[in-house]
Amino acid sequence: MPVNVLMPALSPTMTEGNLAKWLVKEGDEVSSGDVLAEIETDKATMEVEAVDEGRVGKILVPEGSEGVKVNEPIAILLQEGEDESALDQAPTPPAAPSGNGEAKPAEAAPKAEEAKSATPSSATSGSSGAAGTQQMLEKAPPAPPAPKDASGERVFASPLARRMAKQAGLDLTQLKGSGPHGRIVRADVEQAIERGVGAPAPTEAPAAAEGKAPAAAAPAAGPSAKEQAEMFGMPYEEVSLSSMRKTIARRLTESKQTVPHFYLSIEVEMDELMKVRKELNARAEASGDDYKLSVNDFIIRACALALKKVPAANASYNGNTALMYEHADVSVAVAIESGLITPIVKKAETKGLAQISREMKDLAKRARDGKLKPEEYQGGTFSLSNLGMFGISQFEAIINPPQACILAVGKSEQRPVVKDGALSVATMMTASLSVDHRVVDGAIGADFLAAFKKLVEDPLTMLL
């Protein structure tokens, strides 16, 4: 019997993917383990391998297709001795599980006879067709009446003018049109908005008439970005969002709406770290070692060691419980062409600076090439975002759920400081911690930043 090749779930949260490229064609013989296609998720490009051997009988989903659902057939493999006539015998894939864990039976497609009887035939366009049309008209909801002025005359306005007036809360009966035959056009609504005319008179709510406090009115939704651009004649180009950008928008909106953020900042002196970094890189170059330490490598190491000193910051909110993690898996934000991804340095507290440096260079390169595996960017217990290389002095980052903390660091720059009562100059860096107040309190966040500061200002302690 033919075998369906299904769109795989490349991560626990994946529901759909894009079929980027087929690496086989119809008629090709494949063996178990052969790479069939490349699948794009919201974070990376992955390869799909054949589970069974056979011949590619039919490609169901062409390359370049977007939004292909998980477990949807994308191709059919013919077994030994089968020809194209067997394609119709390919099994129907199981339905996706419902919320209670039970599979929903696949809904049968409507029969052709039912579809035919449900659609009025052109051959019966006489009295029966007219009766059917009349029944549909009787069942359809009545269209909203067009606005009328005080004399009962209909107010004529263009569709755009009506939409603009509705969004601005203007009464069209109060406006005078400058279009043909007095038709209200966009310019009339814009002028009314500028002059502040045409707003309907406020009416007293029944509750107020009875001596009760009126309920607060829900705020009216403003125009969308596209509607506003059209309303005010702003030139624009509409660009489709990548799968990664859509995921970032959804997850960070959820984070800001559901996670109670608070922020703590601290100033860290970097002169000693810069000195140690320079010495270690010089030694590595002289001995032919294959690493070159960055400031970010030191910061990753400092975050991991600070989390071991203050384990209460290495946690996640889990409803009625909190998860306290054993290891510091540090997610590091990396900017790529289509958005942002956070490859993870796992068990960073157990790794030295040279190992962290090598891992980060490899992870960052494969992130930009779209070659990370899901387990290399999903998970993590703590996040780090460094915009210092972009010249940013200070910023606050949005927490990456379900983690409880993310550290945002800016550039190292010379600033005036006071030491022992005297003014001097030092290389300083601002570190800002965003914290989920449901599981980490201010004192815990302050303890973490204090431990982080101590490690960075005495970098030799990170070498032990």
N, C-alpha and C positions, 0 to 999 in steps of 0.2 A: 504494500500500500504506500502511496506517496507520503512524504513527510513534510510538514509545514516548518519553515524557518521563521521564528517569531522575533519581533522586536524585543530585545532583552532589557531587563531592568538592571542598569549598570550601577545603581546605587539604591539604598533603601527608600529614598524619597522621590525617585524618578518616576514620573507618570507618562512622559512622552519624550521623544527625541527627534532629531533631524537626521535623515539618511543622506549623509554627505557624498558618499562615493561607493559604487560597486567595484570590487576587485575581481569579480568573475562575470561571465556572461552566460546567457542561456546555451545549453549544450555542453558546458564545461564539466569535466569529471572532478569531484572533490572528495577528499578523505577527511576523517575526523581530525580536527585541529587546524585544518586549512583556514586561512583568513578569507572571509567572504565579502565584508563591507566595512566601511568606516562610519561610525555613528557619532554625531555631535550632541553632547548634553549641554546644560547651561554652563558647565565649567571646563570641559575638556573634550577632545576627540578620542574615541576608543575604537578598538577593532573587534569585530564580531567573528567568532570562529565557528566552524561547522561542528556539530555534535555527532552527526551521522555521516556516513559516506554515501555517495550516489551521484546522480547527474542533475545539474540545474535544469529543471524542466520549464519553469516559468518564473520570471521576476515580476512580482505583484506591485511593488512600490518603486517608482523610478528614483534614481539618484537626484539629490537636490530637494526632495520632499521634506516639508517641515511639519512638526506637530504630529508625528506618527505615534500612536498610543502604544504603551507597553503591552506585550502579548498579542499585538496585531500581526497577522501573517505578512511577511515581506517577500517571501519567495517559497517555491515548492521544489523539493528534491525528489527525483524519481529513483526508485530502487532498481537493483539489477534485474534486467529482463523486462522492465516496464517502459512503455512508450508514451507519447503525448496523449493518447486516448485515456490514460489512467489519471490525468490531471483532475478530472471531475470527481474522483474518488478521494481527494485530499480531505482529511478529517476537519471538522469544524473546531476551532480553538475553544477551550473552556472559557466560560464567562469570568470576568474579574470578580473577586470576592466582594461581598457587600460589607457594610459596617459591622455586622454581627459575626463575620467570619465565614458565613455560608455563601456558596456560589449562587448567583442569581441565574435562573434559566434564561437562555438566549431567547429574545423575543422573535417570533416568527415573522418573516417578511410578509406584507399583505399580498394576498393572492391577486393574480392579474385580473380575475373575474371581478373581485371586490373593487379593485381600483377602477376597473372599467365602469362598473355600475355606479360608483361614487361620482364619476365625472360625467356631466351632461354631454351626450353625443351630438355631433353636428347634424346627424340624421334626424334627431328628435328636437329640432330647434323650433317646433311649432308651439302648440298650447302647453305641452308638458314642460318644455324648456322655459317658457315664460312663467309658468306656475312655480318652477323651481327657483327662478330668479326672484320672483315676488316673495317666496318664503325666506330666501336669504336676506332680502332687504328688510323684511319685517323683523327678523332676528337680530340684525346688526344694530349696535347702539347708535342713537341719534348723534349727528355731528354737532359740535358746539356751535351755538348761534354766533354770527358775526356781530361785533359791537355796533351799537346804534347811538346816535346823538340824542339830545333832549327832544327833538321833534320826531323821533322814531325813524329817521333816515339811516340807512346803513353807512358805516364809515369804511371808506376804501383805503387800503394800505397794502404795500408790498409785503411778501412773506418775511423778508429780512427786517423790515421796519416793525412788523408785529412781534417778531422774536426779540428784537432789541428793546422794544417798549415793555414787553413782559418781564425781561431780565432786570430792567431799570425800575420797574414798578410804576410805569406811566400809564395814564388813562388816555387812550387814543382819541376818545370823544372830545378831549380838551385841546387837541392839536389841530393845526391848520396845515393842510397838505400843499406842497408846492409842485407836485407832479402833474401829469396830464389829468384834466377834469377834477383837480383838487385831491388827487391821490397822495397819501402820506408815504414819503420815501425815507431812506436812511438819513439823508441830510436833515430832514425835519426833526427826527428823533434825536440826533446828535445835538442840534441847536436847543431842543427842549431840555436835554440833560444839562447843557452848559448854563442855560438860564434858570434851571431849577423849576420849570413849570410842568404842568401836566400830572403831578402826583395826585392820586385820589385822596379825598378828604378822609381823615381817620374816623372810624365809626366806633361807638361805644360798645364794648363787649357786654353781653347779658349779665355776666358776673358783676361788672362794675355798676350796672343799673340796680342790682340787688344789694349793693353795698359790700360786695366781696371783692377781694383783690383779683384783678384779671390775671390769667395764666400768661406766662412769658411766651411770646410767639417764637416759633423755631426760625432761626436765621435762614434767609433765602439763599439758595445755592447761587454762587456767582457764575459768570460765563466761563466756559472752558477756554483753554489757551487758544484753540483753533477759532472758537467763536469770537473771542476778543480780537484776534488778529484780523479776522474778516470784518468785524464791526468797525475797527479804526483804520482799515486799509494798510495794515502792516505786512510788508512782503515777508514770505517765509517759504521754507522747503520742508515738507513732511517726510521724515525718515523713520523707517521701521526699527523698533527696538530689538536688539539681539536677545536670545533666550537668557543669557547671563544678565543683561541689564534688567529684564523683566523680573528675574529672581531677586536681584539686588533691591529693586524697588519694592517688591512684596515683603521681603524679610526685614528690611530696615524700617519700612512703615510700620510693620507689626511690632518691631522692637521699640520704636519711639512711642507707640500708642499703648503698649501693654507693660513695658518694663519701666519702673520708677527710677530714672537716672538721677544720680547726683555726681558732682565733679570735685576732684581735689587736685591741686597743682603744687609743685615743689621746684625750687631752683637747684641745679646740680652743677658743681664745678668740674670741668672736664680736662683741666691742664695735665694732671697726673696720668689720666687715661691716655691722652694724646701722646705723652712721652713714652709710656710703656708700649703702646701700639707701634710707635715708630721703631723702638728697639727690637721688638719681636719680629717685625717685618724685615728689618735689616738682617737679623740672624737667619731667618728663613731663606732669604735671598742668597746669603753667603753659603749656606749649607745645601742649597738646591732643593729645598722643600717646596711642595706644590700648593702652597696656600699663601694668601695675603689677607690679613685681618682687616675688617672694616669696623667702623664705630658701631654699626648695627650688630655685628657679631658679639661685641662686648655687651651690648644692651640686651640681646637675647639671653646670654649667659647670666647677666645680672637679674633679669626677670625670673628665670628659673630658680636661681639660688634664693632670691627673696621669697618666692612662693614656698620653698622648703622651710624657710625661717618663719613664715606667717602662713601656715597651711589653710587657715580659715578663709583666705582670699582665693584659694584654688578650689572653687566650688561652683555649683549650679543650683538654681531654684527648681524644685520638683514637686510643686503643689504643697502637700502636707509634709514633705521631707526636703532635705538638702543633700545633694551628692557631694561628698568631700573626696577629691581625687588624690590618688597615691603619688602619681607622677605629674610633672609639669610638662604638658604637651603644648608648646607655644605656637600658636597660629600667627604667621607673619604676613601682613598685607602686602601684596605685590600687584602693581598696576600693569595691566595688559591692554591690548588694543580694544577689546570688547568690553572692558569693565575692570573688575577687581576680583582677585582670588587670594585665598589665604592658605598656602602650603604650610605644613606642620612640621616643626622640629620636635620629634617625639622623645620623651624622657630626657629633655634638654639638661636637666640638673646632673645627669650622669655623663655628659659629654664635654670634652674640653673645647677651647676656643678654635683650635685648628679643625677639629671634626665638625663643629657647628658651621665654620666658614665654608668647608667643602660641601656640606649638605645644602646650605642655603644657595650657593652658586648653582648647584645641580637642580634643586627644586625650582629656583627662579627661572632658569633657562627652559626647563620642561614646561613650566607654567605658561611662559610666553609662546611656546610652540604648541600649546594645547595637548600635551602628552602626559599630564599627571593622571595617576590612577585615583579613583574616588576616595580610597582610604588615605591618600596623601594630602587631601585638602578638606575632608569632612571629619568632624570631631574637634579635637583640641579642647584644652581646659582654660586657656587664657590667650588673649590676642594682643598683638603689638602692631601699631601703625606709626611709621616713621616718615615724616614729610620734610625732614631737615635737608635732604639733598635737593629739594625743590625751593629752598630758601624760606620756608615757613618757620616763623619763630615760635608760635604757640597755637594749638587748636584742641578741641574736645571731640573725641570720636564717639560714634554710636555703637552701643554694645552689640556683639555678635551672638544672638541667642543660640543655645541655652547657656552660654558662658555668662559669668557674673561680672567680669572686669575686662577692660581693654585699656592699654596704656598708649597714649599719644605723645610722641616726642618731636620737638622741633630742632632747628639747626643749632649747632654750637657756634657761639659768637662772642667776641670780646665785649665785656660790659664793665662799667665802673662798679666796684664793690667796696665795702668797708671791712677791713681786717685789722683787729686789735686797735680800733679807734682811728685808723688812718685810711684814707681813700687810696685805692689801688685798682688795677685792671686785671680781670681774670676771664678765662674762657668759660662761658656759662651755657647751660642748656635747660629749657623748661620742659618738665614732664608732667602731663595731666592724666589722671586716672578717672575713667568713667566707671561708675559702680552701680550694680543692681541692688537697691536698698532692701529688697525682699530677703536677701540672704547675706549680704555683707554690709556692715554698719560703718559709720564714719571712722571710728577708732581703729577698726581692722584695716580699712583703706589707708589711714595715716601710718599705721605700723608697717604696712607693705612699702609705702613710699620711703619711709625712714630707712628700712633695710636696703631698698634699692639704691638710695642716695649713698649710703655708707659703702656699698660694694663698688659703685662707679667711682667714687672719690678715692678709694683705696684699691685699685684694680689688681694689685698683687694677690689679694685675698681670693680672687677668682681663679688663680692659677693653682691653688692648693688642691 
